[in-house]
Amino acid sequence: MGRRKLRYLKKKSNLQLCVQYCLCLFIGLLAVAFLQSSVMCNQANLPSECCFNYYGRKIQVAKIDSYVNTSKDCTKPGVIFVTMKGSRLCVDPELNWVKRVMRVLDDRDL
């Protein structure tokens, strides 16, 4: 092979490597952009507050300032009692004492 042909092959292989590198870089950036937008869309539908564990003891009504029901999007139903000191405690909304406390708080607000 002549020198000219060898130089041509080297230039061609360098050009092919550059094209392959740019193509891989473009596909990588495209994948990152897609994943970023996918994560941002999924976070838009998440509820702001959910209960994963319930507080195990009864709480006196006098110590509770208010309550908030958790979102229907949460995997576990819950009520969040806000104490006079500002603590937020998740409780089971199916318990009778929780229902009673919620009724008392509703009546107190009227």
MOPAC internal coordinates of N, CA, C and O (Angstrom, degrees):
PM7 1SCF
backbone

  N    0.0000 0     0.00 0     0.00 0    0    0    0
  C    1.4551 1     0.00 0     0.00 0    1    0    0
  C    1.5203 1   109.25 1     0.00 0    2    1    0
  O    1.2310 1   121.66 1   -36.82 1    3    2    1
  N    1.2945 1   114.43 1   143.18 1    3    2    1
  C    1.4419 1   118.57 1   178.62 1    5    3    2
  C    1.5237 1   111.11 1   -80.86 1    6    5    3
  O    1.2310 1   121.50 1   -15.73 1    7    6    5
  N    1.3079 1   114.74 1   164.27 1    7    6    5
  C    1.4664 1   120.06 1  -179.02 1    9    7    6
  C    1.5194 1   111.77 1   -63.85 1   10    9    7
  O    1.2310 1   120.41 1   143.02 1   11   10    9
  N    1.3075 1   116.82 1   -36.98 1   11   10    9
  C    1.4634 1   119.57 1  -179.24 1   13   11   10
  C    1.5300 1   110.66 1   -63.01 1   14   13   11
  O    1.2310 1   120.75 1   136.68 1   15   14   13
  N    1.3003 1   116.18 1   -43.32 1   15   14   13
  C    1.4594 1   120.02 1  -179.74 1   17   15   14
  C    1.5273 1   110.13 1   -65.17 1   18   17   15
  O    1.2310 1   119.82 1   141.03 1   19   18   17
  N    1.3296 1   117.96 1   -38.97 1   19   18   17
  C    1.4624 1   122.39 1   178.91 1   21   19   18
  C    1.5244 1   110.41 1   -64.49 1   22   21   19
  O    1.2310 1   120.43 1   136.43 1   23   22   21
  N    1.3355 1   116.79 1   -43.57 1   23   22   21
  C    1.4704 1   119.99 1   177.40 1   25   23   22
  C    1.5251 1   110.60 1   -62.24 1   26   25   23
  O    1.2310 1   120.84 1   138.36 1   27   26   25
  N    1.3217 1   116.00 1   -41.64 1   27   26   25
  C    1.4657 1   120.70 1   179.24 1   29   27   26
  C    1.5259 1   110.63 1   -60.59 1   30   29   27
  O    1.2310 1   120.13 1   136.25 1   31   30   29
  N    1.3187 1   117.35 1   -43.75 1   31   30   29
  C    1.4654 1   121.06 1   179.33 1   33   31   30
  C    1.5269 1   111.33 1   -64.91 1   34   33   31
  O    1.2310 1   120.09 1   140.04 1   35   34   33
  N    1.3381 1   117.44 1   -39.96 1   35   34   33
  C    1.4671 1   120.68 1   177.90 1   37   35   34
  C    1.5217 1   110.48 1   -63.74 1   38   37   35
  O    1.2310 1   120.41 1   135.11 1   39   38   37
  N    1.3256 1   116.82 1   -44.89 1   39   38   37
  C    1.4642 1   120.25 1   179.27 1   41   39   38
  C    1.5208 1   110.49 1   -63.40 1   42   41   39
  O    1.2310 1   120.64 1   139.19 1   43   42   41
  N    1.3072 1   116.39 1   -40.81 1   43   42   41
  C    1.4523 1   120.20 1  -179.53 1   45   43   42
  C    1.5270 1   110.26 1   -65.24 1   46   45   43
  O    1.2310 1   119.69 1   136.91 1   47   46   45
  N    1.3197 1   118.21 1   -43.09 1   47   46   45
  C    1.4630 1   120.04 1  -179.28 1   49   47   46
  C    1.5277 1   110.41 1   -68.12 1   50   49   47
  O    1.2310 1   119.45 1   144.00 1   51   50   49
  N    1.3188 1   118.66 1   -36.00 1   51   50   49
  C    1.4648 1   121.29 1   176.29 1   53   51   50
  C    1.5222 1   110.56 1   -65.29 1   54   53   51
  O    1.2310 1   120.70 1   139.65 1   55   54   53
  N    1.3204 1   116.27 1   -40.35 1   55   54   53
  C    1.4572 1   120.86 1   178.14 1   57   55   54
  C    1.5240 1   110.47 1   -65.18 1   58   57   55
  O    1.2310 1   120.35 1   137.51 1   59   58   57
  N    1.3207 1   116.94 1   -42.49 1   59   58   57
  C    1.4632 1   120.49 1   177.93 1   61   59   58
  C    1.5273 1   110.86 1   -62.37 1   62   61   59
  O    1.2310 1   120.24 1   138.18 1   63   62   61
  N    1.3233 1   117.14 1   -41.82 1   63   62   61
  C    1.4667 1   120.66 1   177.90 1   65   63   62
  C    1.5231 1   111.07 1   -62.18 1   66   65   63
  O    1.2310 1   120.68 1   138.24 1   67   66   65
  N    1.3191 1   116.30 1   -41.76 1   67   66   65
  C    1.4648 1   120.53 1   179.42 1   69   67   66
  C    1.5254 1   110.84 1   -63.89 1   70   69   67
  O    1.2310 1   120.57 1   136.30 1   71   70   69
  N    1.3192 1   116.51 1   -43.70 1   71   70   69
  C    1.4649 1   120.72 1   179.05 1   73   71   70
  C    1.5232 1   110.27 1   -63.74 1   74   73   71
  O    1.2310 1   120.22 1   135.52 1   75   74   73
  N    1.3281 1   117.19 1   -44.48 1   75   74   73
  C    1.4630 1   120.74 1   178.96 1   77   75   74
  C    1.5280 1   110.99 1   -62.56 1   78   77   75
  O    1.2310 1   120.60 1   137.89 1   79   78   77
  N    1.3259 1   116.47 1   -42.11 1   79   78   77
  C    1.4624 1   120.92 1   179.09 1   81   79   78
  C    1.5333 1   110.58 1   -62.47 1   82   81   79
  O    1.2310 1   120.47 1   133.40 1   83   82   81
  N    1.3212 1   116.71 1   -46.60 1   83   82   81
  C    1.4694 1   120.50 1   179.86 1   85   83   82
  C    1.5251 1   111.20 1   -63.64 1   86   85   83
  O    1.2310 1   120.38 1   140.48 1   87   86   85
  N    1.3169 1   116.88 1   -39.52 1   87   86   85
  C    1.4581 1   121.19 1   178.92 1   89   87   86
  C    1.5341 1   110.88 1   -64.38 1   90   89   87
  O    1.2310 1   120.54 1   135.62 1   91   90   89
  N    1.3272 1   116.57 1   -44.38 1   91   90   89
  C    1.4758 1   120.29 1   177.74 1   93   91   90
  C    1.5257 1   110.87 1   -63.33 1   94   93   91
  O    1.2310 1   120.48 1   138.50 1   95   94   93
  N    1.3114 1   116.69 1   -41.50 1   95   94   93
  C    1.4601 1   120.81 1   178.75 1   97   95   94
  C    1.5258 1   110.72 1   -62.94 1   98   97   95
  O    1.2310 1   120.28 1   136.71 1   99   98   97
  N    1.3109 1   117.07 1   -43.29 1   99   98   97
  C    1.4633 1   121.50 1   178.78 1  101   99   98
  C    1.5254 1   111.07 1   -62.66 1  102  101   99
  O    1.2310 1   120.16 1   134.29 1  103  102  101
  N    1.3228 1   117.30 1   -45.71 1  103  102  101
  C    1.4723 1   120.89 1   179.34 1  105  103  102
  C    1.5308 1   110.37 1   -63.47 1  106  105  103
  O    1.2310 1   120.27 1   140.10 1  107  106  105
  N    1.3234 1   117.09 1   -39.90 1  107  106  105
  C    1.4643 1   120.60 1   177.71 1  109  107  106
  C    1.5205 1   111.94 1   -62.65 1  110  109  107
  O    1.2310 1   120.18 1   134.61 1  111  110  109
  N    1.3227 1   117.27 1   -45.39 1  111  110  109
  C    1.4643 1   120.82 1   178.54 1  113  111  110
  C    1.5229 1   111.38 1   -64.64 1  114  113  111
  O    1.2310 1   120.62 1   141.92 1  115  114  113
  N    1.3125 1   116.41 1   -38.08 1  115  114  113
  C    1.4599 1   120.99 1   177.31 1  117  115  114
  C    1.5320 1   110.73 1   -63.42 1  118  117  115
  O    1.2310 1   120.31 1   138.14 1  119  118  117
  N    1.3211 1   117.00 1   -41.86 1  119  118  117
  C    1.4692 1   121.27 1   178.50 1  121  119  118
  C    1.5257 1   110.91 1   -64.35 1  122  121  119
  O    1.2310 1   120.06 1   137.47 1  123  122  121
  N    1.3220 1   117.50 1   -42.53 1  123  122  121
  C    1.4690 1   121.04 1   178.57 1  125  123  122
  C    1.5214 1   110.50 1   -62.87 1  126  125  123
  O    1.2310 1   120.04 1   136.85 1  127  126  125
  N    1.3158 1   117.53 1   -43.15 1  127  126  125
  C    1.4679 1   120.94 1   179.02 1  129  127  126
  C    1.5211 1   110.78 1   -63.10 1  130  129  127
  O    1.2310 1   120.15 1   138.55 1  131  130  129
  N    1.3191 1   117.32 1   -41.45 1  131  130  129
  C    1.4623 1   121.08 1   178.83 1  133  131  130
  C    1.5231 1   110.92 1   -64.02 1  134  133  131
  O    1.2310 1   120.16 1   133.57 1  135  134  133
  N    1.3208 1   117.29 1   -46.43 1  135  134  133
  C    1.4653 1   120.84 1  -179.51 1  137  135  134
  C    1.5248 1   111.14 1   -63.88 1  138  137  135
  O    1.2310 1   120.03 1   140.52 1  139  138  137
  N    1.3146 1   117.54 1   -39.48 1  139  138  137
  C    1.4676 1   121.33 1   179.35 1  141  139  138
  C    1.5202 1   110.68 1   -62.51 1  142  141  139
  O    1.2310 1   120.21 1   134.94 1  143  142  141
  N    1.3187 1   117.21 1   -45.06 1  143  142  141
  C    1.4643 1   119.74 1  -179.58 1  145  143  142
  C    1.5219 1   110.43 1   -68.42 1  146  145  143
  O    1.2310 1   119.93 1   145.86 1  147  146  145
  N    1.3152 1   117.74 1   -34.14 1  147  146  145
  C    1.4643 1   121.32 1   178.35 1  149  147  146
  C    1.5207 1   110.71 1   -65.41 1  150  149  147
  O    1.2310 1   119.91 1   136.93 1  151  150  149
  N    1.3153 1   117.77 1   -43.07 1  151  150  149
  C    1.4661 1   121.73 1   179.02 1  153  151  150
  C    1.5189 1   110.30 1   -65.09 1  154  153  151
  O    1.2310 1   120.04 1   137.83 1  155  154  153
  N    1.3159 1   117.53 1   -42.17 1  155  154  153
  C    1.4626 1   120.40 1  -179.36 1  157  155  154
  C    1.5213 1   111.05 1   -64.68 1  158  157  155
  O    1.2310 1   119.76 1   142.31 1  159  158  157
  N    1.3188 1   118.07 1   -37.69 1  159  158  157
  C    1.4633 1   120.99 1   178.75 1  161  159  158
  C    1.5192 1   111.09 1   -67.94 1  162  161  159
  O    1.2310 1   119.70 1   140.48 1  163  162  161
  N    1.3139 1   118.19 1   -39.52 1  163  162  161
  C    1.4587 1   121.08 1   180.00 1  165  163  162
  C    1.5188 1   111.56 1   -66.29 1  166  165  163
  O    1.2310 1   119.65 1   144.51 1  167  166  165
  N    1.3191 1   118.27 1   -35.49 1  167  166  165
  C    1.4529 1   120.88 1  -178.98 1  169  167  166
  C    1.5201 1   111.73 1   -71.36 1  170  169  167
  O    1.2310 1   119.63 1   157.38 1  171  170  169
  N    1.3054 1   118.30 1   -22.62 1  171  170  169
  C    1.4587 1   121.06 1  -178.29 1  173  171  170
  C    1.5219 1   111.56 1   -66.65 1  174  173  171
  O    1.2310 1   119.60 1   153.30 1  175  174  173
  N    1.3278 1   118.36 1   -26.70 1  175  174  173
  C    1.4545 1   121.72 1  -176.63 1  177  175  174
  C    1.5206 1   113.89 1   -95.99 1  178  177  175
  O    1.2310 1   119.79 1   179.88 1  179  178  177
  N    1.3135 1   118.01 1    -0.12 1  179  178  177
  C    1.4564 1   120.07 1  -177.79 1  181  179  178
  C    1.5218 1   110.75 1   -76.99 1  182  181  179
  O    1.2310 1   120.28 1   -41.31 1  183  182  181
  N    1.3304 1   117.07 1   138.69 1  183  182  181
  C    1.4630 1   119.05 1   175.21 1  185  183  182
  C    1.5224 1   110.12 1   -69.10 1  186  185  183
  O    1.2310 1   120.97 1   -25.57 1  187  186  185
  N    1.3302 1   115.75 1   154.43 1  187  186  185
  C    1.4615 1   119.17 1  -176.17 1  189  187  186
  C    1.5200 1   112.62 1   -76.22 1  190  189  187
  O    1.2310 1   119.91 1   150.46 1  191  190  189
  N    1.3330 1   117.78 1   -29.54 1  191  190  189
  C    1.4606 1   120.01 1  -176.50 1  193  191  190
  C    1.5251 1   110.13 1  -146.74 1  194  193  191
  O    1.2310 1   120.59 1   -52.27 1  195  194  193
  N    1.3183 1   116.48 1   127.73 1  195  194  193
  C    1.4678 1   122.43 1   178.17 1  197  195  194
  C    1.5242 1   109.19 1  -133.78 1  198  197  195
  O    1.2310 1   121.03 1   -23.53 1  199  198  197
  N    1.3243 1   115.64 1   156.47 1  199  198  197
  C    1.4631 1   121.72 1   175.27 1  201  199  198
  C    1.5238 1   108.95 1   -99.73 1  202  201  199
  O    1.2310 1   120.92 1   -48.88 1  203  202  201
  N    1.3179 1   115.85 1   131.12 1  203  202  201
  C    1.4571 1   120.54 1   175.86 1  205  203  202
  C    1.5235 1   110.89 1  -110.83 1  206  205  203
  O    1.2310 1   120.84 1   154.00 1  207  206  205
  N    1.3229 1   115.99 1   -26.00 1  207  206  205
  C    1.4617 1   122.66 1   175.67 1  209  207  206
  C    1.5191 1   107.73 1  -135.65 1  210  209  207
  O    1.2310 1   120.62 1   -31.72 1  211  210  209
  N    1.3263 1   116.43 1   148.28 1  211  210  209
  C    1.4595 1   120.59 1   178.08 1  213  211  210
  C    1.5254 1   110.18 1   -99.44 1  214  213  211
  O    1.2310 1   121.55 1   -35.58 1  215  214  213
  N    1.3308 1   114.64 1   144.42 1  215  214  213
  C    1.4580 1   120.64 1   173.16 1  217  215  214
  C    1.5251 1   107.01 1   -67.32 1  218  217  215
  O    1.2310 1   119.94 1   -46.40 1  219  218  217
  N    1.3160 1   117.72 1   133.60 1  219  218  217
  C    1.4559 1   121.31 1  -169.09 1  221  219  218
  C    1.5124 1   117.26 1   -87.39 1  222  221  219
  O    1.2310 1   119.74 1   167.10 1  223  222  221
  N    1.3304 1   118.11 1   -12.90 1  223  222  221
  C    1.4679 1   119.13 1  -175.48 1  225  223  222
  C    1.5213 1   111.20 1  -113.54 1  226  225  223
  O    1.2310 1   121.34 1   -21.20 1  227  226  225
  N    1.3342 1   115.05 1   158.80 1  227  226  225
  C    1.4646 1   120.12 1   175.81 1  229  227  226
  C    1.5242 1   108.94 1   -71.96 1  230  229  227
  O    1.2310 1   121.65 1   -29.81 1  231  230  229
  N    1.3242 1   114.46 1   150.19 1  231  230  229
  C    1.4646 1   120.88 1   179.35 1  233  231  230
  C    1.5173 1   107.53 1  -121.22 1  234  233  231
  O    1.2310 1   120.85 1   -43.95 1  235  234  233
  N    1.3197 1   115.99 1   136.05 1  235  234  233
  C    1.4641 1   120.12 1   179.41 1  237  235  234
  C    1.5262 1   109.59 1   -69.14 1  238  237  235
  O    1.2310 1   121.27 1   -39.08 1  239  238  237
  N    1.3262 1   115.18 1   140.92 1  239  238  237
  C    1.4698 1   120.86 1  -179.50 1  241  239  238
  C    1.5234 1   110.74 1   -58.74 1  242  241  239
  O    1.2310 1   120.25 1   143.38 1  243  242  241
  N    1.3188 1   117.12 1   -36.62 1  243  242  241
  C    1.4668 1   121.14 1  -177.74 1  245  243  242
  C    1.5298 1   111.88 1   -63.03 1  246  245  243
  O    1.2310 1   119.81 1   158.61 1  247  246  245
  N    1.3119 1   117.97 1   -21.39 1  247  246  245
  C    1.4658 1   121.42 1  -178.37 1  249  247  246
  C    1.5312 1   112.71 1   -92.86 1  250  249  247
  O    1.2310 1   120.65 1   176.72 1  251  250  249
  N    1.3353 1   116.36 1    -3.28 1  251  250  249
  C    1.4675 1   120.03 1  -176.73 1  253  251  250
  C    1.5259 1   109.99 1  -105.85 1  254  253  251
  O    1.2310 1   121.13 1   -52.12 1  255  254  253
  N    1.3173 1   115.44 1   127.88 1  255  254  253
  C    1.4629 1   121.57 1  -179.91 1  257  255  254
  C    1.5284 1   111.14 1   -88.13 1  258  257  255
  O    1.2310 1   120.18 1   136.27 1  259  258  257
  N    1.3332 1   117.26 1   -43.73 1  259  258  257
  C    1.4650 1   121.14 1  -177.56 1  261  259  258
  C    1.5242 1   109.51 1  -160.73 1  262  261  259
  O    1.2310 1   121.41 1    -1.72 1  263  262  261
  N    1.3279 1   114.91 1   178.28 1  263  262  261
  C    1.4642 1   119.45 1   175.85 1  265  263  262
  C    1.5181 1   109.91 1  -144.29 1  266  265  263
  O    1.2310 1   121.55 1   -20.51 1  267  266  265
  N    1.3292 1   114.64 1   159.49 1  267  266  265
  C    1.4620 1   122.35 1   178.62 1  269  267  266
  C    1.5249 1   107.63 1  -137.66 1  270  269  267
  O    1.2310 1   120.54 1   -48.21 1  271  270  269
  N    1.3233 1   116.56 1   131.79 1  271  270  269
  C    1.4637 1   120.37 1   173.01 1  273  271  270
  C    1.5219 1   108.47 1   -78.76 1  274  273  271
  O    1.2310 1   120.51 1   -39.85 1  275  274  273
  N    1.3248 1   116.62 1   140.15 1  275  274  273
  C    1.4620 1   119.29 1   176.72 1  277  275  274
  C    1.5267 1   109.38 1   -75.37 1  278  277  275
  O    1.2310 1   121.10 1   -16.22 1  279  278  277
  N    1.3000 1   115.51 1   163.78 1  279  278  277
  C    1.4628 1   122.25 1  -177.22 1  281  279  278
  C    1.5272 1   111.38 1   -67.14 1  282  281  279
  O    1.2310 1   121.21 1   -26.81 1  283  282  281
  N    1.3140 1   115.30 1   153.19 1  283  282  281
  C    1.4689 1   121.09 1   175.38 1  285  283  282
  C    1.5346 1   110.79 1   -67.56 1  286  285  283
  O    1.2310 1   120.24 1   161.89 1  287  286  285
  N    1.3370 1   117.15 1   -18.11 1  287  286  285
  C    1.4620 1   121.40 1   179.39 1  289  287  286
  C    1.5243 1   112.87 1   -76.39 1  290  289  287
  O    1.2310 1   120.21 1   166.32 1  291  290  289
  N    1.3276 1   117.21 1   -13.68 1  291  290  289
  C    1.4660 1   121.14 1   179.30 1  293  291  290
  C    1.5288 1   109.59 1   -70.35 1  294  293  291
  O    1.2310 1   120.69 1   -31.47 1  295  294  293
  N    1.3143 1   116.29 1   148.53 1  295  294  293
  C    1.4639 1   120.32 1  -178.86 1  297  295  294
  C    1.5189 1   112.19 1   -72.78 1  298  297  295
  O    1.2310 1   120.44 1   154.81 1  299  298  297
  N    1.3213 1   116.77 1   -25.19 1  299  298  297
  C    1.4604 1   121.54 1  -177.19 1  301  299  298
  C    1.5266 1   107.94 1  -125.76 1  302  301  299
  O    1.2310 1   119.58 1   -53.73 1  303  302  301
  N    1.3423 1   118.41 1   126.27 1  303  302  301
  C    1.4642 1   118.96 1   178.93 1  305  303  302
  C    1.5240 1   110.26 1   -66.39 1  306  305  303
  O    1.2310 1   120.82 1   -30.84 1  307  306  305
  N    1.3096 1   116.04 1   149.16 1  307  306  305
  C    1.4592 1   118.68 1  -179.34 1  309  307  306
  C    1.5092 1   112.64 1  -164.35 1  310  309  307
  O    1.2310 1   122.05 1   -18.77 1  311  310  309
  N    1.3321 1   113.67 1   161.23 1  311  310  309
  C    1.4576 1   122.61 1   172.90 1  313  311  310
  C    1.5186 1   105.85 1  -123.73 1  314  313  311
  O    1.2310 1   120.58 1   -44.70 1  315  314  313
  N    1.3141 1   116.49 1   135.30 1  315  314  313
  C    1.4580 1   120.73 1   178.46 1  317  315  314
  C    1.5182 1   107.95 1  -105.88 1  318  317  315
  O    1.2310 1   120.94 1   -66.37 1  319  318  317
  N    1.3307 1   115.81 1   113.63 1  319  318  317
  C    1.4601 1   121.43 1   175.10 1  321  319  318
  C    1.5215 1   108.08 1   -87.05 1  322  321  319
  O    1.2310 1   120.85 1   -49.59 1  323  322  321
  N    1.3344 1   115.97 1   130.41 1  323  322  321
  C    1.4563 1   121.84 1   175.80 1  325  323  322
  C    1.5206 1   106.58 1  -102.51 1  326  325  323
  O    1.2310 1   120.67 1   -61.16 1  327  326  325
  N    1.3263 1   116.33 1   118.84 1  327  326  325
  C    1.4647 1   120.11 1  -177.57 1  329  327  326
  C    1.5250 1   110.32 1   -80.45 1  330  329  327
  O    1.2310 1   121.10 1   -11.27 1  331  330  329
  N    1.3277 1   115.49 1   168.73 1  331  330  329
  C    1.4696 1   121.29 1   178.35 1  333  331  330
  C    1.5303 1   110.95 1   -61.14 1  334  333  331
  O    1.2310 1   120.37 1   152.90 1  335  334  333
  N    1.3338 1   116.89 1   -27.10 1  335  334  333
  C    1.4658 1   121.12 1   179.75 1  337  335  334
  C    1.5314 1   112.33 1   -86.73 1  338  337  335
  O    1.2310 1   120.65 1   177.55 1  339  338  337
  N    1.3378 1   116.36 1    -2.45 1  339  338  337
  C    1.4609 1   120.06 1   177.20 1  341  339  338
  C    1.5194 1   115.16 1    95.77 1  342  341  339
  O    1.2310 1   119.81 1  -179.49 1  343  342  341
  N    1.3182 1   117.97 1     0.51 1  343  342  341
  C    1.4694 1   119.96 1   177.27 1  345  343  342
  C    1.5220 1   109.73 1   -70.56 1  346  345  343
  O    1.2310 1   120.95 1   -30.75 1  347  346  345
  N    1.3117 1   115.80 1   149.25 1  347  346  345
  C    1.4678 1   121.66 1   178.81 1  349  347  346
  C    1.5212 1   107.46 1  -117.56 1  350  349  347
  O    1.2310 1   120.80 1   -61.65 1  351  350  349
  N    1.3368 1   116.07 1   118.35 1  351  350  349
  C    1.4571 1   121.69 1  -175.60 1  353  351  350
  C    1.5247 1   109.94 1  -120.58 1  354  353  351
  O    1.2310 1   120.61 1   -51.99 1  355  354  353
  N    1.3177 1   116.44 1   128.01 1  355  354  353
  C    1.4654 1   121.36 1   176.85 1  357  355  354
  C    1.5206 1   109.63 1   -84.49 1  358  357  355
  O    1.2310 1   121.17 1   -48.26 1  359  358  357
  N    1.3264 1   115.37 1   131.74 1  359  358  357
  C    1.4645 1   120.53 1   178.57 1  361  359  358
  C    1.5276 1   109.01 1  -132.02 1  362  361  359
  O    1.2310 1   121.67 1   -19.74 1  363  362  361
  N    1.3341 1   114.41 1   160.26 1  363  362  361
  C    1.4636 1   121.77 1  -178.85 1  365  363  362
  C    1.5277 1   109.58 1   -78.22 1  366  365  363
  O    1.2310 1   119.15 1   -61.30 1  367  366  365
  N    1.3264 1   119.23 1   118.70 1  367  366  365
  C    1.4681 1   121.45 1  -177.53 1  369  367  366
  C    1.5281 1   113.60 1   -69.59 1  370  369  367
  O    1.2310 1   119.77 1   168.92 1  371  370  369
  N    1.3185 1   118.04 1   -11.08 1  371  370  369
  C    1.4616 1   121.02 1  -179.33 1  373  371  370
  C    1.5269 1   112.87 1   -86.08 1  374  373  371
  O    1.2310 1   119.91 1   166.69 1  375  374  373
  N    1.3201 1   117.79 1   -13.31 1  375  374  373
  C    1.4668 1   120.59 1  -179.15 1  377  375  374
  C    1.5267 1   110.38 1   -73.52 1  378  377  375
  O    1.2310 1   120.98 1   -39.01 1  379  378  377
  N    1.3276 1   115.74 1   140.99 1  379  378  377
  C    1.4713 1   120.69 1  -177.80 1  381  379  378
  C    1.5188 1   112.22 1   -61.88 1  382  381  379
  O    1.2310 1   119.56 1   138.48 1  383  382  381
  N    1.3390 1   118.44 1   -41.52 1  383  382  381
  C    1.4589 1   119.60 1  -178.11 1  385  383  382
  C    1.5315 1   110.78 1   -65.63 1  386  385  383
  O    1.2310 1   120.03 1   148.69 1  387  386  385
  N    1.3261 1   117.54 1   -31.31 1  387  386  385
  C    1.4689 1   121.20 1   178.19 1  389  387  386
  C    1.5262 1   109.61 1   -69.40 1  390  389  387
  O    1.2310 1   120.38 1   136.39 1  391  390  389
  N    1.3235 1   116.87 1   -43.61 1  391  390  389
  C    1.4673 1   120.65 1   177.60 1  393  391  390
  C    1.5225 1   110.86 1   -61.46 1  394  393  391
  O    1.2310 1   120.45 1   139.36 1  395  394  393
  N    1.3324 1   116.75 1   -40.64 1  395  394  393
  C    1.4660 1   121.02 1   179.58 1  397  395  394
  C    1.5293 1   110.35 1   -64.14 1  398  397  395
  O    1.2310 1   120.36 1   134.41 1  399  398  397
  N    1.3174 1   116.92 1   -45.59 1  399  398  397
  C    1.4706 1   120.70 1   179.51 1  401  399  398
  C    1.5282 1   110.21 1   -61.97 1  402  401  399
  O    1.2310 1   119.96 1   139.19 1  403  402  401
  N    1.3139 1   117.68 1   -40.81 1  403  402  401
  C    1.4641 1   120.55 1   178.81 1  405  403  402
  C    1.5279 1   110.96 1   -62.98 1  406  405  403
  O    1.2310 1   120.19 1   139.18 1  407  406  405
  N    1.3326 1   117.25 1   -40.82 1  407  406  405
  C    1.4782 1   120.19 1   177.44 1  409  407  406
  C    1.5238 1   110.70 1   -63.23 1  410  409  407
  O    1.2310 1   120.39 1   136.09 1  411  410  409
  N    1.3322 1   116.85 1   -43.91 1  411  410  409
  C    1.4714 1   120.60 1   179.43 1  413  411  410
  C    1.5281 1   110.08 1   -61.29 1  414  413  411
  O    1.2310 1   120.23 1   136.27 1  415  414  413
  N    1.3206 1   117.17 1   -43.73 1  415  414  413
  C    1.4687 1   120.25 1   179.72 1  417  415  414
  C    1.5266 1   111.50 1   -65.83 1  418  417  415
  O    1.2310 1   120.33 1   141.20 1  419  418  417
  N    1.3213 1   116.97 1   -38.80 1  419  418  417
  C    1.4687 1   120.23 1   177.07 1  421  419  418
  C    1.5259 1   110.83 1   -63.41 1  422  421  419
  O    1.2310 1   120.19 1   137.06 1  423  422  421
  N    1.3315 1   117.23 1   -42.94 1  423  422  421
  C    1.4703 1   121.35 1   178.84 1  425  423  422
  C    1.5201 1   111.04 1   -66.50 1  426  425  423
  O    1.2310 1   120.43 1   144.29 1  427  426  425
  N    1.3240 1   116.78 1   -35.71 1  427  426  425
  C    1.4656 1   121.39 1  -178.88 1  429  427  426
  C    1.5277 1   110.35 1   -67.42 1  430  429  427
  O    1.2310 1   120.05 1   146.23 1  431  430  429
  N    1.3084 1   117.50 1   -33.77 1  431  430  429
  C    1.4685 1   121.34 1  -178.77 1  433  431  430
  C    1.5226 1   113.13 1   -75.56 1  434  433  431
  O    1.2310 1   119.94 1   161.29 1  435  434  433
  N    1.3166 1   117.72 1   -18.71 1  435  434  433
  C    1.4700 1   120.28 1  -179.02 1  437  435  434
  C    1.4614 1   111.55 1   -77.09 1  438  437  435
  O    1.2310 1   120.10 1   180.00 1  439  438  437

